[in-house]
Amino acid sequence: MDPVIIIGTGMAAYTLAREFRKRDLETPVLLISEDDGRSYPKPMLSNALTKGKTAEQVAMFDAATMATKLNADIMTHTVVETIDPNAKTIRLGNGTSLVYDKLVLAVGANPIRIPIEGNASADILSVNNLADYTIFRDKLIDAQRVAIIGPGLIGCEFANDLLNVGTAVSIIGPSALPMDALLPEPIAEELKLTLASDGVDWHLETTTESINYADDGYELSLTNGDIVHADIVISAVGLRANIKLAESAGLNINRGIVTDQYLQTSQSDIYALGDCAEVSGHNLLFIAPIMAAAKALASTLSAEPKAVKYPAMPVAIKTPSYPLITAPPARNSKGEWHFEKAESGFGIKGLFVGADDALLGFVLSGDTVSEKSVLSKQLPDLLG
Ligand SMILES: Cc1cc2nc3c(=O)[nH]c(=O)nc-3n(C[C@H](O)[C@H](O)[C@H](O)COP(=O)(O)OP(=O)(O)OC[C@H]3O[C@@H](n4cnc5c(N)ncnc54)[C@H](O)[C@@H]3O)c2cc1C
């Protein structure tokens, strides 16, 4: 029997394999990953310092243990280079070809890198997997100052984590406010003030022109003339779905690998889920959609086709200095934001209300995050 081959060993791949094994104990399953195959909760990368965890402590199981648990084969440190959808084969970096019955792409997303001048630009770190976190944590041992390029969700989470362990943080970015794509203005303003009072040195409405070695660490020159000194520089300007392999195989691509509600790509017997997938127009880079997609796809792969449904999926942002939960309205929603200050004075409730007073989205901060469950139930499904 030809196997189900899953490319990747991230949360999407492992969750799918686990769900599939609940339904099918017989069909061979092979997971192939270019990394070491350790299973770990990726969201913890941006609060592991506060929790005092090394990369080894963040990792839950190694590849061999996962293979036993899942009754699967796992090939690590192996890149899948090409897919031949007609022959139903994949080719690995070492030249080997493998035949699949069904193929699943769970290849994640890659950090976006913006070009920056200077003799130290190659030292800029991104922290998007365990190997990156190992390097980051090792460098932190001798570091007192970290500059973060990118005032978005991941940049603010790393900033809060670093502040919690006593590291000085500068954040640089072109927007006037942090997380401006996710937060309405009054809430983004409070986040900015709260993190500033905890020690963040904001450099907003500017960008990084160059990074050079200085006598003591790095010197960042900003377009507004500011100079920032740091021992570590992190780039956190966003992630982009990893579409390379799918594109070279001729699959339909948009912001991610295009799939229908059955997670099927434009080629039969090839599926995609997780950060790499754009499911019926939604390229969502967080955990809740992975859980829903893995369950539906496991059912489809075991001959019971099931369309994935996404309820509203609010996301908790790990900025404990200023707790945040966001459930942004769908793009192009028509409505207005209404704001209410928390009774305690700490935090704001932002409700995005459409026609007939329907709640279409919300952002909760500070003490208002306790209203998440009640409000979530009122939101429309994202994908019904
Ligand atoms: C710092 C950080 C904090 C986050 N916090 C949260 C949070 O609080 N809440 C939340 O919901 N989400 C959070 N997320 C997002 C969430 O972690 C991701 O959505 C999720 O982990 C993505 O899983 P994935 O399996 O799709 O991708 P990945 O974990 O990126 O896995 C991709 C896999 O594909 C493999 N691969 C890629 N290309 C190839 C190839 N050609 N051949 C072989 N193998 C290949 C890689 O080696 C890897 O194993 C966070 C993300 C980051 C980076």
The ligand as an SDF file (V2000), in Angstrom:
LIG
                    3D

 53 58  0  0  0  0  0  0  0  0999 V2000
    6.9810   33.2870   17.8490 C   0  0  0  0  0  0  0  0  0  0  0  0
    5.6250   32.7670   17.4590 C   0  0  0  0  0  0  0  0  0  0  0  0
    4.5840   32.8430   18.3710 C   0  0  0  0  0  0  0  0  0  0  0  0
    3.3070   32.3780   18.0260 C   0  0  0  0  0  0  0  0  0  0  0  0
    2.2930   32.4610   18.9390 N   0  0  0  0  0  0  0  0  0  0  0  0
    1.0760   31.9920   18.6210 C   0  0  0  0  0  0  0  0  0  0  0  0
    0.0070   32.0300   19.5710 C   0  0  0  0  0  0  0  0  0  0  0  0
    0.1730   32.5190   20.6870 O   0  0  0  0  0  0  0  0  0  0  0  0
   -1.2030   31.5070   19.2250 N   0  0  0  0  0  0  0  0  0  0  0  0
   -1.4170   30.9600   17.9760 C   0  0  0  0  0  0  0  0  0  0  0  0
   -2.5240   30.4930   17.7090 O   0  0  0  0  0  0  0  0  0  0  0  0
   -0.4170   30.9110   17.0530 N   0  0  0  0  0  0  0  0  0  0  0  0
    0.8150   31.4040   17.3450 C   0  0  0  0  0  0  0  0  0  0  0  0
    1.8230   31.3410   16.4190 N   0  0  0  0  0  0  0  0  0  0  0  0
    1.5480   30.7270   15.1020 C   0  0  0  0  0  0  0  0  0  0  0  0
    1.6050   29.1970   15.1900 C   0  0  0  0  0  0  0  0  0  0  0  0
    2.6940   28.8040   15.9770 O   0  0  0  0  0  0  0  0  0  0  0  0
    1.7020   28.6240   13.7790 C   0  0  0  0  0  0  0  0  0  0  0  0
    0.4840   28.9540   13.1110 O   0  0  0  0  0  0  0  0  0  0  0  0
    1.8890   27.1120   13.7140 C   0  0  0  0  0  0  0  0  0  0  0  0
    2.8550   26.6490   14.6130 O   0  0  0  0  0  0  0  0  0  0  0  0
    2.2760   26.7210   12.2750 C   0  0  0  0  0  0  0  0  0  0  0  0
    2.4480   25.3340   12.1850 O   0  0  0  0  0  0  0  0  0  0  0  0
    2.7820   24.6450   10.7790 P   0  0  0  0  0  0  0  0  0  0  0  0
    2.9080   23.2010   11.0810 O   0  0  0  0  0  0  0  0  0  0  0  0
    1.8090   25.0920    9.7640 O   0  0  0  0  0  0  0  0  0  0  0  0
    4.1880   25.2440   10.3260 O   0  0  0  0  0  0  0  0  0  0  0  0
    5.6670   25.0320   10.8930 P   0  0  0  0  0  0  0  0  0  0  0  0
    5.6720   24.8240   12.3500 O   0  0  0  0  0  0  0  0  0  0  0  0
    6.4590   26.1720   10.3520 O   0  0  0  0  0  0  0  0  0  0  0  0
    6.1670   23.6790   10.2360 O   0  0  0  0  0  0  0  0  0  0  0  0
    6.6150   23.5990    8.9030 C   0  0  0  0  0  0  0  0  0  0  0  0
    7.3660   22.2820    8.7320 C   0  0  0  0  0  0  0  0  0  0  0  0
    7.6340   22.0760    7.3480 O   0  0  0  0  0  0  0  0  0  0  0  0
    8.9850   21.6300    7.1920 C   0  0  0  0  0  0  0  0  0  0  0  0
    9.3470   21.9250    5.7970 N   0  0  0  0  0  0  0  0  0  0  0  0
    9.1630   23.0870    5.1210 C   0  0  0  0  0  0  0  0  0  0  0  0
    9.5540   22.9440    3.8380 N   0  0  0  0  0  0  0  0  0  0  0  0
    9.9860   21.6770    3.6960 C   0  0  0  0  0  0  0  0  0  0  0  0
   10.5030   20.9040    2.6000 C   0  0  0  0  0  0  0  0  0  0  0  0
   10.6320   21.4090    1.3650 N   0  0  0  0  0  0  0  0  0  0  0  0
   10.8720   19.6110    2.8280 N   0  0  0  0  0  0  0  0  0  0  0  0
   10.7450   19.0670    4.0590 C   0  0  0  0  0  0  0  0  0  0  0  0
   10.2410   19.7430    5.1270 N   0  0  0  0  0  0  0  0  0  0  0  0
    9.8690   21.0160    4.9360 C   0  0  0  0  0  0  0  0  0  0  0  0
    9.7230   22.3580    8.3010 C   0  0  0  0  0  0  0  0  0  0  0  0
   10.9370   21.7300    8.5870 O   0  0  0  0  0  0  0  0  0  0  0  0
    8.7050   22.2250    9.4460 C   0  0  0  0  0  0  0  0  0  0  0  0
    8.8240   20.9700   10.0700 O   0  0  0  0  0  0  0  0  0  0  0  0
    3.1000   31.8220   16.7330 C   0  0  0  0  0  0  0  0  0  0  0  0
    4.1540   31.7640   15.7970 C   0  0  0  0  0  0  0  0  0  0  0  0
    5.3980   32.2380   16.1630 C   0  0  0  0  0  0  0  0  0  0  0  0
    6.5370   32.1780   15.1530 C   0  0  0  0  0  0  0  0  0  0  0  0
  1  2  1  0
  2  3  1  0
  2 52  2  0
  3  4  2  0
  4  5  1  0
  4 50  1  0
  5  6  2  0
  6  7  1  0
  6 13  1  0
  7  8  2  0
  7  9  1  0
  9 10  1  0
 10 11  2  0
 10 12  1  0
 12 13  2  0
 13 14  1  0
 14 15  1  0
 14 50  1  0
 15 16  1  0
 16 17  1  0
 16 18  1  0
 18 19  1  0
 18 20  1  0
 20 21  1  0
 20 22  1  0
 22 23  1  0
 23 24  1  0
 24 25  2  0
 24 26  1  0
 24 27  1  0
 27 28  1  0
 28 29  2  0
 28 30  1  0
 28 31  1  0
 31 32  1  0
 32 33  1  0
 33 34  1  0
 33 48  1  0
 34 35  1  0
 35 36  1  0
 35 46  1  0
 36 37  1  0
 36 45  1  0
 37 38  2  0
 38 39  1  0
 39 40  1  0
 39 45  2  0
 40 41  1  0
 40 42  2  0
 42 43  1  0
 43 44  2  0
 44 45  1  0
 46 47  1  0
 46 48  1  0
 48 49  1  0
 50 51  2  0
 51 52  1  0
 52 53  1  0
M  END
$$$$
